[in-house]
Amino acid sequence: MNEGYQLRKAAYHLWTFTVSKLISLTGNSIYTFGISLYVLNLTGSAANFALNMICGTVPRALLSPFAGYIVDRYSKKMIVIVSQLLAALSVSGLLLFSLYQGLSLWGIYLTTAALSVFTTFNGLAFTSSILNLVDEGRVQRATALNQAVVSLSSVGGPVIAGMLYGAVSMNVFLLIHAISYTVAVLLESTMDFRLFSKGKGEEKHSEGMWKGVVSGLRYLKNHASAWLVVWTALVVNFFTPAILVGFPFILIRQLKMTPEQYGIIEGTFSVGMLLGSLYFTVRKEFQYPLLVARRGLISYSAIISLCTAPLFVSMDGFALMAYYLLLAILYGIAITTINTPVLVMLQKSVDEAYRGRIFGVVETMAQALIPFSMMIYGLLMDYVGSVWTIIPSSLCLLAVTLFMLGPAKMRKIYPGLSGERDFDLRENNKVL
C-alpha cells in the first residue's frame, strides 16, 4: 500500500474518529442528563437515581475483560459498527415504548444497562484500534483528542440538555441520542480499521473465551509496564472517591455554596481536562510516559489535600469561588497528565493480538473499587469528618505513588535511568 495514501488516510481517520466520538458522546451526555433529572423528578428518590447509575457502571466493570477477548478475536470494525447500531436500536426501542406506553423506570434501567454493554464493546474496539487507524506519530495526538472530546461533550452536553429540559419532552432526548449513534455509525463505516495493522488478517484464537481471557492475563503479568499500570490503577482509584465525595461535601455542606456555584466548579473539571488534552495534541511524545504519569499522580494527591484549605483559611465569596475554580482546572489537567501518557504507552507496547484484553482489564481495574470506595468515603465523611478523611487519603495516595512508581520500579522498566534525580532531569530536558 502506498505510504502517502496511508498517511492521508490516517489524517482522515484522526478527524473522523474525533467528530464521530464528539457526536455520539455529546448525544449520550444530553441523554444522561435528561434521563437523570427525569428519574429524580418522577420518583423523588436518590436510591432510584443511584440504581440507574449502577445499571450504567456494573455491566462495564464486569464485562470488560470478556469484551476485550471478543475484540481481539473478531473484526474490530464490525464490533464498532454493530455495537453502535445496537445502542441506537436500544434507545429507539425505549422511544417507541414511550410513545405507546409511556416511560417506565424498568424500561430506563434496562436501556441504561444495555447501553453500558454496547458502549463497552464499542469503546474497547476503538481504543485497541488506534494504532491500526493512525501512524505511530499520531498516536499521542489521537489519544489526547479522544480525551478532549470526552471533556468537551461532558461540558457541552449538560448545557444543551439544560436548555432543552422543560422545553421539550423526554422523547426528544431519546431521539437526539438515537440520531447521534446513527450519524456516528455512518462516519465510522468509512474507516479502515486495518490500515496500519501488522497482521494479515484478524487474529484467530483456538482457545475458548475463558482460556482466551486467562491467556490475556498471563500476557499482562509478563508485561512489566502494563502490569504495573493495572495495579497502580486499582490502588489509585480506591482513593479517587476522596475527591468525588469530598468536593461536594465540603463545598455544599461545610462552605454553604449554592448548587449553581457547585455546578460551575464541577463543570470546570472538564475545562481542565480539555486544556490538558489540547496540550498533549501539540507536544512531542514523552520518552518516559510512566514518569509523567507519576508526576500527575503526585500533583493529584496534592490537589486532594488542597481542597480542604478553605476550612482552615477564611476566604470571602469571590476568593473562595476563584480558588476552587483554579483547583478544578488543575485537577482536570492532572487527570489528563496521568491518563494520556499511560494510554499511549499501552498502545505502543502491547501486542495487537492482546490489546483488547489488556485494555479490558485496565478498564475493570480502574472501576472495580470505586462503588465500594464511594460507600466507605460517604460513611467516613459523615462520621470522621472531611479533614480527617481527605488529608490522610491524600498522604496514602502519595505514599502508594512513590512506592509503586518509585525509582527502583522505574529503573526496571527504563534501564537507562540511574536514579530519581537523573530521570527527572532527563524528562525535563526533553520538554525543553
MOSULFEN-V713339 format. One record per backbone hydrogen bond with DSSP energy under -1.0 kcal/mol. NH is the residue of the N-H (numbers start at 1). CO is the residue of the C=O. Records with the same first field share a line. If there is no record, write none. Layout:
# MOSULFEN-V713339
NH=CO + CO
This chain:
# MOSULFEN-V713339
6=2
7=3
8=4
9=5
10=6
11=7
12=8
13=9
14=10
15=11
16=12
17=13
18=14
19=15
20=16
21=17
22=18
23=19
24=20
25=21
26=22
27=23
28=24
29=25
30=26
31=27
32=28
33=29
34=30
35=31
36=32
37=33
38=34
39=35
40=36
41=37
42=38
43=39
44=40
49=45
50=46
51=47
52=48
53=49
54=50
55=51
57=53
58=54
61=57
62=58
63=59
64=60
67=63
68=64
69=65
70=66
71=67
72=68
73=69
74=70
79=75
80=76
81=77
82=78
83=79
84=80
85=81
86=82
87=83
88=84
89=85
90=86
91=87
92=88
93=89
94=90
95=91
96=92
97=93
98=94
99=95
100=96
101=97
108=104
109=105
110=106
111=107
112=108
113=109
114=110
115=111
116=112
117=113
118=114
119=115
120=116
121=117
122=118
123=119
124=120
125=121
126=122
127=123
128=124
129=126
132=129
133=129
134=130
138=135
139=136
142=138
143=139
144=140
145=141
146=142
147=143
148=144
149=145
150=146
151=147
152=148
153=149
154=150
155=151
156=152
157=153
159=155
160=156
161=157
162=158
163=159
164=160
165=161
167=164
168=164
172=169
174=170
175=171
176=172
177=173
178=174
179=175
180=176
181=177
182=178
183=179
184=180
185=181
186=182
187=183
188=184
189=185
190=187
191=188
195=192
196=132
212=208
213=209
214=210
215=211
216=212
217=213
218=214
219=215
220=216
221=217
222=218
223=220
227=223
228=224
229=225
230=226
231=227
232=228
233=229
234=230
235=231
236=232
237=233
239=236
242=239
243=240
244=240
245=241
247=243
249=245
250=246
251=247
252=248
253=249
254=249
255=250
257=251
262=258
263=259
264=260
265=261
266=262
267=263
268=264
272=268
273=269
274=270
275=271
276=272
277=273
278=274
279=275
280=276
281=277
282=279
283=279
292=288
293=289
294=290
295=291
296=292
297=293
298=294
299=295
300=296
301=297
302=298
303=299
304=300
305=301
306=302
307=303
308=305
309=306
311=308
312=309
313=309
320=316
321=317
322=318
323=319
324=320
325=321
326=322
327=323
328=324
329=325
330=326
331=327
332=328
333=329
334=330
335=331
336=332
337=333
338=334
339=335
340=336
343=339
344=340
345=341
346=342
347=343
348=344
349=345
350=346
354=351
358=354
359=355
360=356
361=357
362=358
363=359
364=360
365=361
366=362
368=364
373=369
374=370
375=371
376=372
377=373
378=374
379=375
380=376
381=377
382=378
383=379
384=380
385=380
390=386
391=387
393=389
394=390
395=391
396=392
397=393
398=394
399=395
400=396
401=397
402=398
403=399
404=400
405=401
410=406
411=407
412=408
413=409
414=410
417=414
423=419
424=420
425=421
426=422
427=423
428=424
429=425
430=426
431=427
432=428
